């Protein structure tokens, strides 16, 4: 195997991994960056009557929490809602995960862009076997929502606890007391379940689009291939 073929395979593997992480982190980012997704839940889940705060106050509190989680150099705040030091500490832990997701999303997108630019200039086709790197990334990523969805559908409450046990090991500050951390009254568990559904839908839609595009492109290439002329003699009619 020559060095060029080895480099092409390695580049194809790198593109597959980058595409996989892009699909996952992009989908995770949907409920984070699409704030109207939360706004639609405020009245739908009757959060004003449950929390005793108006729509505007809830929206302001959520925006300030999300600003802290997604923007640099922001102090934690929850609008006019009370919060404890332990509650703020949990959001500090969450910020680490939010920053990690954003970093992986940016890094994977950068790698994909660079490889595609190089591939276009050098006329490199990134394939593993007969399929493209994007195809294999999509096939791998689509397993993610299936497994998570199966676990959540079985017992979402337990899945919720397991999630926090994995990502916040040895900590219990994610168990909020609504009397000291009012923000929890407007972040019900059902909202997080909807977030999980949105993430799953995002992954499935992206993966399905990539897989379908793979077959459509392959079909067009096959249709555009010139027909091989037959060498058999053509009978002459007399």
N, CA, C and O of each residue as an XYZ file, in Angstrom:
952
protein
N       0.848     -1.194      0.000
C       0.000      0.000      0.000
C       0.890      1.252      0.000
O       1.726      1.416      0.888
N       0.708      2.136     -0.999
C       1.564      3.312     -1.079
C       1.149      4.371     -0.060
O       0.066      4.312      0.521
N       2.046      5.342      0.140
C       1.833      6.362      1.171
C       0.610      7.230      0.890
O      -0.077      7.649      1.823
N       0.326      7.507     -0.398
C      -0.829      8.333     -0.728
C      -2.137      7.655     -0.339
O      -3.065      8.300      0.148
N      -2.197      6.347     -0.561
C      -3.410      5.603     -0.204
C      -3.594      5.554      1.308
O      -4.715      5.653      1.807
N      -2.471      5.400      2.047
C      -2.529      5.390      3.512
C      -3.031      6.737      4.023
O      -3.878      6.790      4.914
N      -2.506      7.824      3.457
C      -2.924      9.167      3.869
C      -4.402      9.395      3.561
O      -5.116     10.021      4.346
N      -4.854      8.888      2.421
C      -6.265      9.047      2.073
C      -7.164      8.302      3.043
O      -8.214      8.813      3.432
N      -6.769      7.107      3.436
C      -7.546      6.319      4.393
C      -7.574      7.009      5.753
O      -8.621      7.088      6.395
N      -6.406      7.511      6.192
C      -6.329      8.212      7.476
C      -7.179      9.479      7.457
O      -7.862      9.792      8.432
N      -7.132     10.208      6.336
C      -7.946     11.420      6.200
C      -9.434     11.067      6.203
O     -10.248     11.791      6.776
N      -9.782      9.951      5.562
C     -11.179      9.505      5.534
C     -11.660      9.125      6.930
O     -12.792      9.426      7.308
N     -10.799      8.465      7.685
C     -11.138      8.111      9.075
C     -11.319      9.367      9.923
O     -12.250      9.466     10.722
N     -10.407     10.331      9.733
C     -10.500     11.588     10.480
C     -11.791     12.327     10.147
O     -12.441     12.880     11.033
N     -12.157     12.336      8.877
C     -13.395     12.995      8.461
C     -14.613     12.280      9.039
O     -15.589     12.924      9.426
N     -14.557     10.954      9.098
C     -15.666     10.180      9.684
C     -15.857     10.534     11.152
O     -16.979     10.769     11.599
N     -14.764     10.572     11.896
C     -14.829     10.904     13.329
C     -15.323     12.331     13.524
O     -16.174     12.591     14.375
N     -14.781     13.260     12.727
C     -15.179     14.662     12.849
C     -16.663     14.832     12.527
O     -17.370     15.562     13.222
N     -17.135     14.161     11.479
C     -18.548     14.255     11.094
C     -19.453     13.658     12.175
O     -20.529     14.184     12.457
N     -19.001     12.555     12.773
C     -19.766     11.925     13.855
C     -19.953     12.906     15.019
O     -21.068     13.104     15.501
N     -18.860     13.508     15.458
C     -18.945     14.435     16.593
C     -19.698     15.709     16.233
O     -20.347     16.313     17.086
N     -19.612     16.116     14.969
C     -20.374     17.299     14.547
C     -21.867     17.021     14.639
O     -22.623     17.847     15.150
N     -22.292     15.870     14.150
C     -23.719     15.518     14.197
C     -24.230     15.504     15.635
O     -25.293     16.050     15.932
N     -23.460     14.871     16.528
C     -23.893     14.752     17.928
C     -23.908     16.110     18.618
O     -24.904     16.474     19.245
N     -22.808     16.869     18.510
C     -22.724     18.149     19.232
C     -23.660     19.206     18.641
O     -24.194     20.043     19.368
N     -23.858     19.163     17.318
C     -24.807     20.090     16.697
C     -26.212     19.824     17.233
O     -26.950     20.757     17.548
N     -26.574     18.553     17.333
C     -27.908     18.183     17.818
C     -28.079     18.541     19.291
O     -29.142     19.003     19.706
N     -27.022     18.324     20.080
C     -27.074     18.712     21.498
C     -27.251     20.217     21.630
O     -27.892     20.697     22.565
N     -26.681     20.956     20.691
C     -26.774     22.409     20.732
C     -28.148     22.955     20.390
O     -28.438     24.114     20.685
N     -29.003     22.145     19.771
C     -30.322     22.631     19.355
C     -31.143     23.189     20.522
O     -31.586     24.335     20.441
N     -31.366     22.433     21.601
C     -32.145     23.000     22.707
C     -31.391     24.072     23.495
O     -31.994     24.834     24.251
N     -30.066     24.124     23.315
C     -29.260     25.128     24.026
C     -29.364     26.484     23.340
O     -29.625     27.501     23.983
N     -29.158     26.486     22.032
C     -29.077     27.757     21.306
C     -30.407     28.217     20.720
O     -30.568     29.394     20.397
N     -31.356     27.304     20.580
C     -32.686     27.697     20.099
C     -33.558     28.072     21.297
O     -34.386     27.280     21.747
N     -33.365     29.266     21.798
C     -34.086     29.674     23.014
C     -35.599     29.714     22.850
O     -36.313     29.453     23.818
N     -36.124     30.033     21.655
C     -37.584     29.964     21.491
C     -38.162     28.592     21.823
O     -39.343     28.478     22.155
N     -37.336     27.550     21.737
C     -37.799     26.213     22.116
C     -38.240     26.214     23.581
O     -39.257     25.615     23.932
N     -37.459     26.895     24.434
C     -37.856     26.989     25.851
C     -39.033     27.940     26.009
O     -39.971     27.645     26.749
N     -38.994     29.083     25.320
C     -40.066     30.064     25.467
C     -41.431     29.436     25.187
O     -42.425     29.777     25.828
N     -41.468     28.515     24.220
C     -42.740     27.866     23.864
C     -43.268     27.002     25.001
O     -44.458     26.691     25.045
N     -42.382     26.608     25.927
C     -42.803     25.759     27.045
C     -43.365     26.567     28.227
O     -44.059     26.018     29.083
N     -43.064     27.850     28.267
C     -43.419     28.648     29.454
C     -44.918     28.608     29.724
O     -45.349     28.244     30.818
N     -45.702     28.979     28.729
C     -47.161     28.948     28.914
C     -47.722     27.550     28.718
O     -48.686     27.167     29.382
N     -47.119     26.778     27.802
C     -47.617     25.424     27.535
C     -47.558     24.556     28.787
O     -48.440     23.726     29.006
N     -46.523     24.740     29.614
C     -46.369     23.974     30.850
C     -46.896     24.728     32.076
O     -46.699     24.303     33.214
N     -47.570     25.853     31.819
C     -48.177     26.654     32.890
C     -47.151     27.044     33.956
O     -47.442     27.008     35.151
N     -45.959     27.414     33.516
C     -44.890     27.755     34.456
C     -45.174     29.026     35.267
O     -44.772     29.097     36.428
N     -45.858     30.041     34.693
C     -46.177     31.215     35.512
C     -47.018     30.881     36.741
O     -46.749     31.371     37.838
N     -48.031     30.050     36.552
C     -48.884     29.701     37.702
C     -48.162     28.775     38.669
O     -48.410     28.830     39.874
N     -47.271     27.924     38.161
C     -46.529     26.997     39.019
C     -45.481     27.739     39.844
O     -45.300     27.457     41.028
N     -44.791     28.691     39.208
C     -43.684     29.381     39.877
C     -44.088     30.657     40.589
O     -43.400     31.104     41.507
N     -45.206     31.249     40.168
C     -45.605     32.534     40.743
C     -44.910     33.712     40.088
O     -45.012     34.841     40.566
N     -44.199     33.454     38.989
C     -43.516     34.518     38.247
C     -44.186     34.714     36.897
O     -44.772     33.789     36.334
N     -44.088     35.935     36.388
C     -44.700     36.243     35.095
C     -43.875     35.650     33.950
O     -42.737     35.220     34.137
N     -44.483     35.640     32.765
C     -43.784     35.142     31.572
C     -42.476     35.901     31.374
O     -41.439     35.294     31.106
N     -42.522     37.221     31.505
C     -41.340     38.049     31.306
C     -40.244     37.743     32.318
O     -39.064     37.706     31.969
N     -40.631     37.524     33.568
C     -39.637     37.227     34.609
C     -38.986     35.859     34.373
O     -37.783     35.689     34.568
N     -39.797     34.896     33.953
C     -39.264     33.557     33.666
C     -38.311     33.625     32.476
O     -37.225     33.046     32.511
N     -38.715     34.324     31.436
C     -37.880     34.459     30.234
C     -36.556     35.143     30.582
O     -35.497     34.723     30.117
N     -36.619     36.189     31.396
C     -35.405     36.908     31.790
C     -34.469     36.001     32.588
O     -33.259     35.989     32.362
N     -35.045     35.241     33.525
C     -34.234     34.329     34.340
C     -33.554     33.279     33.465
O     -32.367     32.998     33.630
N     -34.303     32.711     32.548
C     -33.748     31.693     31.652
C     -32.644     32.275     30.778
O     -31.590     31.663     30.605
N     -32.893     33.456     30.229
C     -31.899     34.097     29.375
C     -30.601     34.371     30.134
O     -29.513     34.178     29.591
N     -30.708     34.810     31.357
C     -29.504     35.113     32.139
C     -28.729     33.842     32.474
O     -27.499     33.831     32.441
N     -29.454     32.777     32.795
C     -28.795     31.490     33.051
C     -28.101     30.986     31.793
O     -26.959     30.532     31.858
N     -28.784     31.060     30.639
C     -28.190     30.605     29.371
C     -27.027     31.490     28.938
O     -26.057     30.999     28.360
N     -27.115     32.780     29.210
C     -25.987     33.668     28.904
C     -24.751     33.226     29.689
O     -23.639     33.197     29.162
N     -24.968     32.888     30.947
C     -23.855     32.423     31.795
C     -23.275     31.112     31.258
O     -22.060     30.919     31.252
N     -24.146     30.227     30.813
C     -23.709     28.904     30.368
C     -23.031     28.914     28.997
O     -22.196     28.055     28.711
N     -23.386     29.876     28.156
C     -22.903     29.838     26.777
C     -21.945     30.962     26.400
O     -21.265     30.873     25.377
N     -21.880     32.013     27.205
C     -21.023     33.149     26.869
C     -19.846     33.253     27.842
O     -19.977     32.868     29.003
N     -18.705     33.765     27.391
C     -17.537     33.885     28.283
C     -17.670     35.068     29.242
O     -18.354     36.051     28.958
N     -17.000     34.943     30.377
C     -16.868     36.042     31.352
C     -18.209     36.585     31.844
O     -18.387     37.793     31.999
N     -19.141     35.674     32.083
C     -20.446     36.077     32.618
C     -20.589     35.581     34.042
O     -20.244     34.439     34.348
N     -21.097     36.435     34.910
C     -21.398     36.030     36.277
C     -22.759     35.342     36.298
O     -23.658     35.700     35.537
N     -22.902     34.352     37.178
C     -24.181     33.647     37.244
C     -25.263     34.565     37.784
O     -25.058     35.313     38.740
N     -26.419     34.484     37.144
C     -27.578     35.252     37.575
C     -28.832     34.534     37.122
O     -28.816     33.825     36.116
N     -29.912     34.712     37.852
C     -31.184     34.085     37.490
C     -32.314     35.098     37.589
O     -33.387     34.808     38.119
N     -32.049     36.305     37.063
C     -33.080     37.339     37.109
C     -33.417     37.716     38.540
O     -32.534     37.930     39.371
N     -34.705     37.792     38.808
C     -35.131     38.145     40.168
C     -35.305     36.909     41.049
O     -35.677     37.025     42.217
N     -35.039     35.737     40.498
C     -35.244     34.499     41.247
C     -34.085     34.246     42.214
O     -32.921     34.502     41.902
N     -34.438     33.742     43.382
C     -33.424     33.424     44.386
C     -32.629     32.198     43.970
O     -33.141     31.305     43.295
N     -31.362     32.170     44.386
C     -30.537     30.982     44.146
C     -29.508     30.851     45.256
O     -29.086     31.844     45.849
N     -29.112     29.621     45.528
C     -28.137     29.341     46.582
C     -26.740     29.172     45.988
O     -26.585     29.093     44.769
N     -25.740     29.119     46.838
C     -24.364     28.903     46.387
C     -24.224     27.515     45.748
O     -23.518     27.343     44.755
N     -24.911     26.533     46.338
C     -24.860     25.178     45.772
C     -25.518     25.137     44.393
O     -25.036     24.463     43.483
N     -26.619     25.863     44.254
C     -27.299     25.920     42.963
C     -26.409     26.557     41.903
O     -26.311     26.064     40.779
N     -25.759     27.664     42.275
C     -24.844     28.339     41.350
C     -23.662     27.435     41.006
O     -23.174     27.443     39.876
N     -23.203     26.651     41.995
C     -22.077     25.731     41.769
C     -22.455     24.657     40.753
O     -21.626     24.250     39.939
N     -23.702     24.199     40.800
C     -24.131     23.191     39.817
C     -24.120     23.776     38.410
O     -23.700     23.110     37.463
N     -24.578     25.011     38.268
C     -24.561     25.630     36.949
C     -23.130     25.873     36.473
O     -22.866     25.879     35.271
N     -22.212     26.072     37.409
C     -20.795     26.182     37.042
C     -20.302     24.850     36.477
O     -19.523     24.824     35.524
N     -20.762     23.742     37.071
C     -20.424     22.413     36.535
C     -21.044     22.223     35.152
O     -20.423     21.653     34.255
N     -22.269     22.704     34.992
C     -22.937     22.591     33.693
C     -22.202     23.394     32.628
O     -22.112     22.979     31.473
N     -21.682     24.541     33.029
C     -20.973     25.400     32.077
C     -19.765     24.675     31.473
O     -19.441     24.869     30.302
N     -19.108     23.848     32.274
C     -17.967     23.059     31.765
C     -18.433     22.158     30.623
O     -17.756     22.053     29.600
N     -19.583     21.508     30.791
C     -20.117     20.625     29.751
C     -20.577     21.409     28.530
O     -20.381     20.975     27.395
N     -21.189     22.562     28.768
C     -21.640     23.402     27.651
C     -20.437     23.881     26.832
O     -20.463     23.862     25.602
N     -19.389     24.308     27.530
C     -18.171     24.768     26.840
C     -17.512     23.627     26.078
O     -16.992     23.822     24.979
N     -17.538     22.427     26.673
C     -16.959     21.263     26.004
C     -17.713     20.956     24.723
O     -17.104     20.703     23.683
N     -19.037     20.976     24.795
C     -19.845     20.699     23.599
C     -19.571     21.736     22.510
O     -19.419     21.387     21.340
N     -19.510     23.012     22.898
C     -19.247     24.071     21.927
C     -17.861     23.920     21.311
O     -17.684     24.147     20.114
N     -16.882     23.540     22.122
C     -15.512     23.369     21.628
C     -15.425     22.220     20.630
O     -14.795     22.346     19.580
N     -16.063     21.093     20.967
C     -16.045     19.935     20.062
C     -16.800     20.258     18.778
O     -16.377     19.857     17.693
N     -17.914     20.982     18.890
C     -18.683     21.385     17.712
C     -17.830     22.252     16.790
O     -17.789     22.027     15.580
N     -17.155     23.236     17.361
C     -16.313     24.140     16.567
C     -15.131     23.386     15.957
O     -14.813     23.560     14.781
N     -14.482     22.545     16.771
C     -13.313     21.799     16.286
C     -13.687     20.839     15.163
O     -12.991     20.761     14.151
N     -14.787     20.106     15.341
C     -15.210     19.146     14.311
C     -15.610     19.860     13.024
O     -15.304     19.388     11.929
N     -16.294     20.999     13.152
C     -16.679     21.769     11.967
C     -15.440     22.293     11.237
O     -15.405     22.319     10.007
N     -14.433     22.706     11.993
C     -13.190     23.205     11.401
C     -12.462     22.102     10.647
O     -11.990     22.313      9.529
N     -12.371     20.920     11.262
C     -11.711     19.785     10.617
C     -12.432     19.400      9.330
O     -11.795     19.151      8.307
N     -13.761     19.352      9.383
C     -14.552     19.002      8.197
C     -14.304     20.010      7.078
O     -14.082     19.632      5.928
N     -14.345     21.301      7.427
C     -14.148     22.345      6.418
C     -12.761     22.252      5.772
O     -12.632     22.354      4.552
N     -11.735     22.059      6.592
C     -10.365     21.977      6.070
C     -10.180     20.766      5.162
O      -9.574     20.866      4.095
N     -10.711     19.612      5.599
C     -10.574     18.401      4.785
C     -11.324     18.520      3.461
O     -10.849     18.043      2.430
N     -12.488     19.152      3.488
C     -13.251     19.320      2.247
C     -12.541     20.278      1.289
O     -12.549     20.068      0.076
N     -11.928     21.329      1.836
C     -11.183     22.268      0.994
C      -9.982     21.572      0.352
O      -9.735     21.699     -0.847
N      -9.239     20.830      1.187
C      -8.078     20.095      0.677
C      -8.513     19.046     -0.344
O      -7.884     18.891     -1.391
N      -9.584     18.333     -0.036
C     -10.080     17.294     -0.926
C     -10.514     17.846     -2.268
O     -10.295     17.225     -3.309
N     -11.134     19.025     -2.238
C     -11.587     19.623     -3.497
C     -10.406     20.074     -4.356
O     -10.410     19.900     -5.574
N      -9.401     20.654     -3.708
C      -8.238     21.146     -4.458
C      -7.384     20.005     -5.001
O      -6.856     20.087     -6.110
N      -7.254     18.947     -4.215
C      -6.413     17.821     -4.636
C      -7.218     16.705     -5.293
O      -6.673     15.668     -5.670
N      -8.537     16.937     -5.423
C      -9.442     15.956     -6.026
C      -9.372     14.608     -5.302
O      -9.208     13.551     -5.911
N      -9.505     14.695     -3.962
C      -9.495     13.497     -3.114
C     -10.927     13.127     -2.758
O     -11.710     13.987     -2.355
N     -11.267     11.880     -2.901
C     -12.577     11.385     -2.480
C     -12.408     10.629     -1.171
O     -11.686      9.634     -1.112
N     -13.073     11.102     -0.122
C     -12.943     10.473      1.191
C     -13.929      9.318      1.295
O     -15.129      9.524      1.472
N     -13.406      8.102      1.183
C     -14.253      6.911      1.249
C     -13.616      5.846      2.127
O     -12.394      5.747      2.239
N     -14.478      5.057      2.741
C     -14.058      3.862      3.465
C     -14.844      2.712      2.855
O     -16.039      2.554      3.104
N     -14.160      1.922      2.062
C     -14.868      0.909      1.294
C     -15.573      1.571      0.125
O     -14.977      2.374     -0.594
N     -16.841      1.236     -0.067
C     -17.593      1.804     -1.183
C     -18.415      3.028     -0.785
O     -19.050      3.657     -1.632
N     -18.399      3.364      0.513
C     -19.224      4.478      0.988
C     -18.357      5.635      1.481
O     -17.190      5.456      1.832
N     -18.961      6.830      1.499
C     -18.238      8.023      1.918
C     -18.069      8.074      3.431
O     -18.749      7.361      4.169
N     -17.160      8.921      3.878
C     -16.946      9.122      5.308
C     -18.212      9.638      5.984
O     -18.539      9.227      7.097
N     -18.920     10.540      5.309
C     -20.157     11.092      5.863
C     -21.197     10.002      6.099
O     -21.916     10.024      7.097
N     -21.269      9.056      5.179
C     -22.219      7.950      5.315
C     -21.931      7.147      6.579
O     -22.841      6.865      7.359
N     -20.659      6.777      6.785
C     -20.309      5.973      7.957
C     -20.492      6.752      9.255
O     -20.843      6.175     10.284
N     -20.258      8.053      9.208
C     -20.497      8.895     10.393
C     -21.977      8.909     10.743
O     -22.348      8.819     11.914
N     -22.820      9.023      9.720
C     -24.271      9.052      9.935
C     -24.783      7.720     10.468
O     -25.607      7.687     11.381
N     -24.293      6.619      9.895
C     -24.709      5.289     10.357
C     -24.314      5.081     11.817
O     -25.074      4.503     12.594
N     -23.124      5.555     12.185
C     -22.655      5.413     13.576
C     -23.451      6.306     14.517
O     -23.833      5.882     15.608
N     -23.699      7.545     14.096
C     -24.363      8.516     14.968
C     -25.823      8.188     15.211
O     -26.354      8.489     16.280
N     -26.486      7.571     14.228
C     -27.919      7.315     14.370
C     -28.206      6.278     15.458
O     -29.331      6.173     15.947
N     -27.178      5.517     15.828
C     -27.329      4.550     16.930
C     -27.515      5.284     18.251
O     -28.191      4.790     19.153
N     -26.908      6.474     18.363
C     -26.928      7.260     19.607
C     -28.351      7.539     20.110
O     -28.658      7.187     21.248
N     -29.236      8.160     19.306
C     -30.587      8.419     19.808
C     -31.406      7.159     20.027
O     -32.309      7.140     20.864
N     -31.097      6.104     19.278
C     -31.841      4.852     19.458
C     -31.569      4.262     20.838
O     -32.494      3.862     21.544
N     -30.286      4.213     21.216
C     -29.905      3.663     22.526
C     -30.416      4.555     23.652
O     -31.035      4.075     24.602
N     -30.150      5.867     23.541
C     -30.586      6.809     24.581
C     -32.099      6.832     24.685
O     -32.658      6.855     25.781
N     -32.761      6.827     23.522
C     -34.223      6.857     23.519
C     -34.824      5.620     24.157
O     -35.828      5.703     24.864
N     -34.209      4.476     23.909
C     -34.698      3.227     24.503
C     -34.574      3.268     26.030
O     -35.479      2.844     26.748
N     -33.448      3.778     26.506
C     -33.234      3.877     27.958
C     -34.210      4.869     28.583
O     -34.791      4.602     29.635
N     -34.386      6.017     27.926
C     -35.276      7.048     28.462
C     -36.731      6.601     28.434
O     -37.491      6.894     29.356
N     -37.119      5.890     27.376
C     -38.501      5.430     27.263
C     -38.835      4.397     28.331
O     -39.969      4.314     28.802
N     -37.826      3.610     28.706
C     -38.042      2.585     29.733
C     -38.333      3.216     31.086
O     -39.285      2.842     31.771
N     -37.489      4.187     31.464
C     -37.665      4.871     32.746
C     -36.883      6.175     32.688
O     -35.689      6.203     32.986
N     -37.567      7.270     32.298
C     -36.868      8.548     32.132
C     -36.333      9.060     33.457
O     -35.248      9.640     33.501
N     -37.081      8.856     34.546
C     -36.625      9.329     35.850
C     -35.278      8.706     36.211
O     -34.368      9.398     36.668
N     -35.159      7.399     36.002
C     -33.901      6.717     36.305
C     -32.804      7.153     35.344
O     -31.658      7.336     35.754
N     -33.143      7.321     34.071
C     -32.158      7.794     33.089
C     -31.656      9.178     33.467
O     -30.478      9.489     33.286
N     -32.555     10.012     33.995
C     -32.204     11.370     34.428
C     -31.193     11.316     35.570
O     -30.227     12.079     35.594
N     -31.425     10.413     36.506
C     -30.516     10.252     37.653
C     -29.168      9.698     37.194
O     -28.116     10.162     37.635
N     -29.208      8.692     36.296
C     -27.970      8.094     35.791
C     -27.138      9.136     35.046
O     -25.915      9.179     35.182
N     -27.810      9.975     34.258
C     -27.118     11.035     33.519
C     -26.332     11.927     34.472
O     -25.155     12.210     34.247
N     -27.001     12.370     35.547
C     -26.326     13.260     36.498
C     -25.235     12.524     37.277
O     -24.225     13.124     37.647
N     -25.430     11.246     37.522
C     -24.404     10.470     38.231
C     -23.138     10.331     37.388
O     -22.026     10.322     37.916
N     -23.323     10.221     36.062
C     -22.177     10.075     35.158
C     -21.438     11.396     34.984
O     -20.211     11.441     35.074
N     -22.182     12.468     34.737
C     -21.556     13.749     34.407
C     -21.254     14.621     35.624
O     -20.473     15.568     35.533
N     -21.869     14.304     36.758
C     -21.581     15.049     37.989
C     -21.308     14.047     39.124
O     -22.027     14.013     40.123
N     -20.260     13.240     38.949
C     -19.989     12.173     39.930
C     -19.699     12.714     41.325
O     -18.950     13.676     41.500
N     -20.319     12.062     42.316
C     -20.064     12.419     43.707
C     -20.715     13.701     44.161
O     -20.471     14.154     45.279
N     -21.545     14.302     43.315
C     -22.187     15.569     43.675
C     -23.695     15.410     43.753
O     -24.298     14.616     43.031
N     -24.287     16.190     44.652
C     -25.739     16.175     44.794
C     -26.325     17.576     44.677
O     -27.504     17.788     44.960
N     -25.490     18.543     44.256
C     -25.995     19.915     44.166
C     -26.961     20.111     42.987
O     -27.537     21.185     42.814
N     -27.126     19.043     42.176
C     -28.103     19.127     41.092
C     -29.517     18.839     41.597
O     -30.491     19.005     40.863
N     -29.623     18.407     42.850
C     -30.942     18.205     43.474
C     -31.335     19.531     44.118
O     -30.890     19.844     45.222
N     -32.149     20.292     43.443
C     -32.475     21.653     43.876
C     -33.618     21.685     44.887
O     -34.539     20.870     44.841
N     -33.531     22.639     45.787
C     -34.619     22.949     46.715
C     -35.322     24.189     46.166
O     -34.712     25.257     46.121
N     -36.571     24.084     45.752
C     -37.263     25.225     45.141
C     -37.403     26.445     46.052
O     -37.633     27.557     45.577
N     -37.262     26.230     47.364
C     -37.364     27.377     48.277
C     -36.107     28.235     48.259
O     -36.162     29.427     48.559
N     -34.970     27.629     47.908
C     -33.711     28.382     47.853
C     -33.237     28.607     46.418
O     -32.496     29.554     46.152
N     -33.658     27.747     45.496
C     -33.288     27.877     44.081
C     -34.563     27.877     43.248
O     -35.016     26.835     42.776
N     -35.124     29.055     43.078
C     -36.421     29.169     42.406
C     -36.360     28.756     40.934
O     -37.384     28.395     40.355
N     -35.195     28.805     40.334
C     -35.069     28.504     38.906
C     -35.563     27.096     38.581
O     -36.010     26.832     37.464
N     -35.480     26.193     39.560
C     -35.889     24.811     39.301
C     -37.397     24.716     39.065
O     -37.867     23.770     38.434
N     -38.156     25.693     39.571
C     -39.609     25.668     39.375
C     -39.989     25.949     37.922
O     -41.093     25.623     37.484
N     -39.059     26.560     37.181
C     -39.354     26.856     35.771
C     -38.497     26.000     34.838
O     -38.456     26.237     33.631
N     -37.818     25.009     35.404
C     -37.069     24.024     34.608
C     -37.517     22.622     35.017
O     -36.739     21.855     35.584
N     -38.775     22.293     34.724
C     -39.298     20.979     35.133
C     -38.640     19.844     34.362
O     -38.066     20.054     33.294
N     -38.730     18.656     34.908
C     -38.114     17.484     34.279
C     -38.703     17.206     32.905
O     -38.010     16.719     32.012
N     -39.985     17.519     32.737
C     -40.622     17.292     31.430
C     -39.975     18.139     30.343
O     -39.917     17.725     29.185
N     -39.487     19.324     30.706
C     -38.797     20.159     29.724
C     -37.512     19.483     29.267
O     -37.193     19.494     28.078
N     -36.768     18.890     30.208
C     -35.528     18.201     29.848
C     -35.813     16.958     29.003
O     -35.004     16.576     28.158
N     -36.952     16.337     29.235
C     -37.338     15.201     28.400
C     -37.581     15.671     26.971
O     -37.196     14.994     26.018
N     -38.226     16.840     26.818
C     -38.448     17.404     25.489
C     -37.120     17.783     24.831
O     -36.968     17.663     23.615
N     -36.158     18.242     25.644
C     -34.823     18.556     25.121
C     -34.175     17.287     24.560
O     -33.578     17.305     23.483
N     -34.302     16.194     25.305
C     -33.733     14.920     24.855
C     -34.388     14.472     23.548
O     -33.718     13.946     22.660
N     -35.694     14.683     23.436
C     -36.412     14.318     22.210
C     -35.915     15.167     21.040
O     -35.693     14.652     19.945
N     -35.741     16.473     21.276
C     -35.259     17.366     20.223
C     -33.862     16.963     19.763
O     -33.574     16.975     18.566
N     -32.999     16.608     20.704
C     -31.648     16.158     20.351
C     -31.727     14.894     19.488
O     -31.052     14.781     18.465
N     -32.561     13.953     19.921
C     -32.726     12.711     19.161
C     -33.253     12.955     17.765
O     -32.769     12.360     16.803
N     -34.245     13.828     17.645
C     -34.809     14.167     16.335
C     -33.752     14.827     15.465
O     -33.663     14.552     14.268
N     -32.945     15.704     16.073
C     -31.879     16.365     15.323
C     -30.892     15.374     14.737
O     -30.510     15.477     13.571
N     -30.480     14.405     15.560
C     -29.540     13.382     15.093
C     -30.159     12.561     13.973
O     -29.524     12.332     12.944
N     -31.387     12.120     14.167
C     -32.057     11.272     13.176
C     -32.241     12.009     11.853
O     -32.005     11.436     10.790
N     -32.656     13.263     11.907
C     -32.883     14.042     10.681
C     -31.572     14.239      9.927
O     -31.520     14.038      8.713
N     -30.507     14.633     10.640
C     -29.212     14.837      9.990
C     -28.691     13.540      9.368
O     -28.241     13.522      8.223
N     -28.761     12.463     10.139
C     -28.251     11.175      9.651
C     -29.059     10.666      8.470
O     -28.498     10.161      7.498
N     -30.372     10.798      8.556
C     -31.237     10.342      7.456
C     -30.948     11.135      6.183
O     -30.899     10.574      5.089
N     -30.755     12.454      6.338
C     -30.460     13.298      5.179
C     -29.137     12.888      4.527
O     -29.041     12.824      3.302
N     -28.126     12.611      5.341
C     -26.813     12.209      4.819
C     -26.885     10.860      4.122
O     -26.340     10.686      3.032
N     -27.563      9.904      4.755
C     -27.676      8.556      4.183
C     -28.463      8.582      2.871
O     -28.078      7.938      1.895
N     -29.567      9.332      2.856
C     -30.363      9.427      1.622
C     -29.566     10.108      0.519
O     -29.612      9.690     -0.638
N     -28.830     11.165      0.882
C     -28.010     11.877     -0.104
C     -26.962     10.942     -0.702
O     -26.662     11.014     -1.894
N     -26.405     10.057      0.142
C     -25.403      9.096     -0.329
C     -25.973      8.208     -1.437
O     -25.329      8.002     -2.465
N     -27.172      7.689     -1.225
C     -27.777      6.795     -2.214
C     -28.234      7.549     -3.464
O     -28.147      7.026     -4.574
N     -28.716      8.770     -3.281
C     -29.140      9.575     -4.435
C     -27.948      9.896     -5.322
O     -28.022      9.761     -6.543
N     -26.834     10.325     -4.699
C     -25.625     10.651     -5.460
C     -25.081      9.416     -6.171
O     -24.683      9.481     -7.334
N     -25.068      8.284     -5.454
C     -24.572      7.044     -6.053
C     -25.437      6.628     -7.236
O     -24.917      6.142     -8.239
N     -26.751      6.814     -7.131
C     -27.663      6.447     -8.220
C     -27.441      7.340     -9.435
O     -27.474      6.871    -10.572
N     -27.211      8.648     -9.185
C     -26.969      9.576    -10.289
C     -25.668      9.245    -11.001
O     -25.591      9.308    -12.228
N     -24.638      8.889    -10.225
C     -23.355      8.530    -10.828
C     -23.488      7.293    -11.708
O     -22.915      7.218    -12.796
N     -24.258      6.324    -11.212
C     -24.477      5.099    -11.982
C     -25.235      5.400    -13.278
O     -24.914      4.851    -14.332
N     -26.243      6.276    -13.192
C     -27.051      6.622    -14.363
C     -26.242      7.396    -15.400
O     -26.498      7.300    -16.600
N     -25.249      8.174    -14.915
C     -24.451      8.998    -15.830
C     -23.250      8.273    -16.424
O     -22.553      8.811    -17.284
N     -23.014      7.044    -15.959
C     -21.890      6.290    -16.509
C     -22.185      5.880    -17.946
O     -23.283      5.404    -18.233
N     -21.222      6.055    -18.859
C     -21.460      5.680    -20.267
C     -21.625      4.177    -20.418
O     -20.955      3.395    -19.742
N     -22.510      3.788    -21.297
C     -22.754      2.377    -21.545
C     -21.588      1.775    -22.339
O     -21.119      2.378    -23.305
N     -21.129      0.610    -21.939
C     -20.024     -0.059    -22.626
C     -20.547     -0.675    -23.923
O     -21.515     -1.435    -23.925
N     -19.890     -0.331    -25.008
C     -20.328     -0.840    -26.315
C     -20.074     -2.333    -26.426
O     -19.032     -2.821    -25.988
N     -20.992     -3.044    -26.995
C     -20.844     -4.485    -27.150
C     -19.937     -4.801    -28.334
O     -20.011     -4.142    -29.371
N     -19.079     -5.812    -28.177
C     -18.175     -6.232    -29.249
C     -18.789     -7.272    -30.178
O     -18.175     -7.647    -31.177
N     -19.983     -7.735    -29.862
C     -20.625     -8.754    -30.688
C     -21.094     -8.164    -32.009
O     -21.585     -7.035    -32.029
N     -20.961     -8.874    -33.085
C     -21.389     -8.344    -34.395
C     -22.892     -8.175    -34.465
O     -23.659     -8.989    -33.951
N     -23.287     -7.100    -35.113
C     -24.720     -6.798    -35.255
C     -25.245     -7.543    -36.484
O     -24.704     -7.395    -37.579
N     -26.283     -8.330    -36.305
C     -26.812     -9.087    -37.453
C     -27.381     -8.141    -38.515
O     -28.024     -7.138    -38.205
N     -27.125     -8.492    -39.759
C     -27.620     -7.662    -40.873
C     -28.858     -8.326    -41.469
O     -28.833     -9.503    -41.828
N     -29.921     -7.569    -41.566
C     -31.166     -8.096    -42.142
C     -31.111     -8.046    -43.665
O     -30.711     -7.033    -44.238
N     -31.501     -9.110    -44.307
C     -31.500     -9.162    -45.776
C     -32.927     -9.142    -46.296
O     -33.144     -9.179    -47.507
